[in-house]
Amino acid sequence: MRSSDMELPLMTARMAQAATEQPGRPWAVTGPLFGFSSTWQPVINSATLIVTFVMVFLIHGAKNDLMALGRESEETLNQVKAELSAACENIGEATAASRSE
C-alpha cells in the first residue's frame, strides 16, 4: 500500500474525530449572545442541517472503508486457505510417493 493510500483514511478519520467533538458547542454560546432572536433561529437551523449532512457523509464514508477492509480480509483469508490446501496436497503426495518406494 502506498503512503498516499494510507493518508486519505487517516485524514478522513481525523476529520470525523473533529466533527464529532464540535457539534453543539457554538450553538449553546451564540443563543444568549443574540438573544435567541428570530434571525438567530433560522441561522442555527440551517447550520444544524449542514452539519447533519456532513456527518451523514462522514459516517457513510467510514462504513464504506470498513466494508472494503472486510472484503480485503476475506480475500486474503481465501488465498491463505487455498495455499494451505495446496500445501497439504503436496505433503500427501510426497508421503504417498515415499511409501511406494
TANOR-V240747 format. One record per pair of residues at least 12 apart in sequence whose C-alpha atoms are under 7 Angstrom apart, sorted by the first residue. I is the first residue (numbers start at 0). GAP is how many residues later the second one is. If there is no record, write none. Layout:
i=I gap=GAP
i=I gap=GAP
This chain:
i=15 gap=42
i=26 gap=17
